[in-house]
Amino acid sequence: MRNKAFNSDMLLIARSARGLSQEEAASRVRGLSQPTYSRIEAGLRAPSLDEVEAISAALEFKTSFFFHPFQRRQMPVLFHRKRQKLATRDWERIFARSEIRRICVSLMMRSIRLTQKRPSPPLLEPVEAGGTAAAVATALRQLWLLPRGPVPDVTRLLESAGIVVIPFDFGTDLLDGFSERVQDDLPPLIFVNSRQPKDRLRFTLLHELGHIVMHRIPRPEMEEEANEFAAEFLLPQEDIRSDLYSTSLDHLVLLKPKWKASVASLVMCARKLNRLSPAEYEARFRDLSRRGWRTREPFPLPDDLETPRIVPQLIAAHTGPLEFSPDELVRLFGVEADDPESLVPPLPTAPEPKLRLVISN
């Protein structure tokens, strides 16, 4: 890597992505003691070329990966009660895997510009929009000129505003997604767990949109605010009110294809609209559990719904107009094509996106 410096941040990302402790990683690197490895990862010692190659072989990344000039971001603050069950090491691994994808997207966007159909999401605290997160959701729907009623495809909507949606398997069900606002000339990024069903995914995407819009600084109440934002954006109370003339589960499941929301979300919406008493609300959730719908609901949404298009189009632009071969993309990313973290070979062809990619000079 002539004229490039070894980046200890990339070593930390690589190790964390493999789910290894520093001791475990050092034990895999031939000819390197743990104290020496520790100093290299801390940026206190520059490795020799032979040592870089040994590290590369042990962690199964290309040597070029460790010379990317990117800094590791601060891990997002998580307050959600369910996420407290997630082991710190597992969260560090998920975050490191997201960092690899962020870096790959950033590398591709050096030569490609995204054009948007809608304004970028603004920064708007609840206090600035009537005092509630639901009011922020209503304001954003108005800014984006959305018609009343259901959102046909949340992913496509977010991409039309320049937000990049990146799904991958988190390896656990304890975390649905997390987001990052603009950094390093990148648009906002939302990382989502591909394990979740599409109706839950739609809520997760809007939950993270709420964070992007409302939360400049993390605070304990931000998870409740993001949930309130997502619920109102997905199921506007004034629009869905007339559909909730019945709140039986048999009726709510018939509303699912129209609103593309989970039955559980529809039950919660009915409670907010006072169509259910507290006792009836609890009874509905007991019934959901009895039917096994808390884990898997009937009538799943179509597989082709909520399919991200930006990243496949970035790949297609590189392998098409920019004439990158798969091997050249591997060298660009520093990640082998058969690696679980790789964006190569190209993802399955997606329908033409609302965003247009323009090759920059």
N, C-alpha and C positions, 0 to 999 in steps of 0.2 A: 504494500500500500504506500507507494512513493508519495512523499509530501503530505501524508495524512498521519495524524496522531492516533494512537490507541485510545479508545474511549472507555473508561472504567464504568460509566453509566450503562453502556451497552452490555458489558459483562454482567452487571447486576441484573439487568432485564433478562438476559439469556438464562442465567442461573435460576431466577425466580420463575420464569416460564416453564422450566423443566421440573419445578417443584422440589428443588434440592436445597439443602442447607449448605452453608459455606464449607463445612467439613466434608459433606458428601460430594460436593463438586470437586474439591481439592483432591479427594481420594481417587477420582476418575482421571485426573490429569497426570499423565505419565511424566515423571521426573520433576514434579513440583510439590514442595511441602506446603502444608496448610498456612504457616506464617507467611511464606512468599506469596501464595495465592491471595491471602488476606490483604497484603500490602498492594498488590496489583489491583484488586477490586476497589480498594480505598483510594486509588489514584496516587499512591505514594511511591510507586515503582513502575517504570515502563517495562513491559515484557519484551524479550527478544523475539525475533521472527520465529524461531523454533518453538518458543513457549506459546506464542499466539497460535501456531499450528496445532500444538498439543491441546490447548484450550478449545480450539475449534472442533477438533476430533472428539473430545470428551463431551462437549455440550451439543454437538451435532448441528452447528451453524457454520456457514461459510466464513472464511477469515474476514471477508469484506464487511460482514455484519458488525464487527467490533471496531470498525473505523468510521461508522456513521457519526456525523457531528451533532447528534441530538442529545438533549438533556432529558433525564427521567423526570417526569412530572411528580408533583406531590399527590399522594393517593387521596381520592375524594373522601370527604367525611360522610359516614353513613350513620343514620339514626334509626333506621327501621328496625322494629323489635325482632322481626324474623331473622334479619341479617346478623343479629347478635349471636346466633347459633353457628354462624359460619366461622370456622377456624381461621385465625390470622394468616396462617401459611397458605390456606386455600384462597383467601381473598388476595393475598400478594401474588399468587400464581395467576389468577384471573386478570388482575390488573396488569401484570407484566405481559400477558398474552394480548391484552388490548393495546398496550404500548407498541408492540410489534406491528399490529395492524395500523395504528396511527402513523407510525414511521413509514410504512409502505405507501399509505395514501398520500402522505406529505411528499414522498419522493416522486410519485406519479404526477402530483399537481404542480410540480415545478414547470412542467411544459404544457399544462392544460388549464384552461380557465372555464369555470362553470358559469353559465348564465341562468338567472332565476326568473321565474314567472311571478313570484310573490315577494314582498319585502322580507328581509331577514327578521327573525324574531326579535322584538324590542326587549329592553330591560324595563320591567314594569312591576313594581312592588304592589301588593294588595292595597296598601294604604293610598296608593296613587290612582286606584281604579274603583273607588267606592268602598274600600275596606275589606273586601273578601277575595279569595282566590277564584271563586266562581265568577265574580265580576271581571277579573283579568281574562278568564277564558272567553267570556262573552265579547270583551273588547278585541281580543285577538281574532276571533271568528269574524268580527266586523272588519277589522283591518285587512284580513285575507279575503274579504268579499265572499264568504261561504254562504251558500243557500241554507235556509232553515232545514232542520231534520238531520238524518244520519250522515256521517262522514263515510263516503264509499270506500276509500282506501287511505288510511292514516299515513302509511309509509310514503305513498306517492305525494300526499299533501306536504309532508315535511320536506321531502326532497325538492319539491317545487319552490320551497323557501330557502334552499341552499343547505339544508341539514343533511349530513351524511349518516345513514343508518347502516351499522355493521353488525350482523348477527354471527354468533358462533356458539358452540356448545361449551357452557361454563363448567361442565363436569359435575354439577350439583344443581338441585332445585331450590337452594336457599337464597338465591339472588336472581332477580329477573332482569335487571339492567342498571346502567349508570351512564352519566353523560359528562361532556366537557364543552365549555363554551369556547369561543374563538381563541386560538393560540397558534403561534408560528405561522401566521397567515393562512391558517386552516379555517374552514367553516365549522360551525358546531358539529360535534360528533355524538351519536348515541350508540352505545354498545348494548345489544340485547341477547338474552339467553335463548338460543334456538330450540331449547327443550319445551318451552311453554306453548300451549295451544294458541291459535290465532286470536281468539277473543281476548285472552289475557295479554297477549302481545300488544294488541291495540291500546289497551289501558296502560301498559308499561311505557309505550312510546309517548303517550300523552302525559303520563306522570313525569317522564324525563323532560319533556317539553316545558312542563310547568317549572321544573328546576332551572332550566335554561333562561326562562323569561323572568322568573320572580326572585331568584336567590343569588344575589351577588356575593353574600357572605353566609356561610352555613349557620343554621340555628336549629334548635331541637324541634320546633314546630313545623319545620319545612316539609316533613313527610306528610303530615296531615294536610297542609296547604296544597302540596302536589297532588294528593289524592282528590281533594275537592276540585281542583282545577281540571284534572282528567275526567272526573265524573260529569262535570258540567259541559266540558267540551264534547265529550262522547255522547252524552244523553242530556241535551239542554232541557231543563225542566218545563219551560213553556211549550216546547215542541212535542214532548213525549206525554204530556199530561193526559191528552185525550185518548191515547192508546192504553192507558192504565185503568180503564173502566173495570177491569177484573184483575185481581192480583194472585190468582191461583197459579201454581207452578205450570199447570197444563197450558194456561193462557200465556204466561211469560215465555215459555219455550217457543211458542209460535211467533213471538215478537223478535226472537233472536236473529233470524235471517234478515229481517228488515233493519234492525239497529246494529247488527254485527257486534253485539255485546253479550257477555256471559249472563246466564240467568241470575247468578249471584249479584251482578252489578244491577240488574233490573230490579231485584228485590230491594237492594239498598236505595235505589232511586225512588221506588214506591214508598219506602219509609220516609225519605226526605220530603216527599209530597204529601205526607200524612194520609196516604192511602192504606197504610198498615199501622196498627197500634203496636206498641213495644212487644206485647205478648204475641201478636200475630207475626211480627217480624222474626222473633225467636223461633216460632213454630215453623216458619218457612225454611229457616236454616236447618232445623232438625230434620225436616222433610228432605232437604237437599242431601244431607248426610245419609239418611235412610236409603235414598235412591242411588247413592254412590256418585252424585253429581258434584260433590265438593272437589273431587280429584279429576273426574273426566265427565264432561257434560255431553248430552246427546246432540246430534246435528252439528258436528264440527264445521267451522267455516272452510271454504274451498282452499286447496293447497296453493293455488296461484294468487291468492289474495295476500297483500302485505309482503310483496317480493321486492327487495331493494334493487335499484337499477343503477345508481351512481357508480359503485365500485365495479360491477361488471362492465360498465361503459368506459371507465378509466382503463381497465385492462384491455378492452377491445380497441381503444384508441392507440394504445401502445403497440399492440400486436398487428394493428391495421395501418393507419396513416403514418405512425412513427416507426413502423417496421422493426419493432423489437422481436427477437426470437424468444421462445420460452427460456432458453439458456441465458440470454441476456437479461431477462427479468429476474431470473434466479440470482445472477451476479449483482444486479441493481439492488435487490432486497437483502441479499445475504442469507436467504432462507431457501433450503432445498425444496424442490417441487413436490416431493412426497411428504413434506413435514406438515403436521396438523395445523401449524400456524401460517402455512403458505397461502398466498392468493394466486398461485400459479399451479396448474394450468388454468386458463380462463374459466370463470364460473359459467354455469349454463346460461345460454342466451336468454335475455329478458326482453320483454316488450319495450318498444321505444319509450324513453322516459320523457317526462315533462321538461326536464332540464336538457339543454343542448351543450355539448362539449365543443369548445373552440380551441384549436391548437394555437398556443401563444408563440410569438416570435422569440 
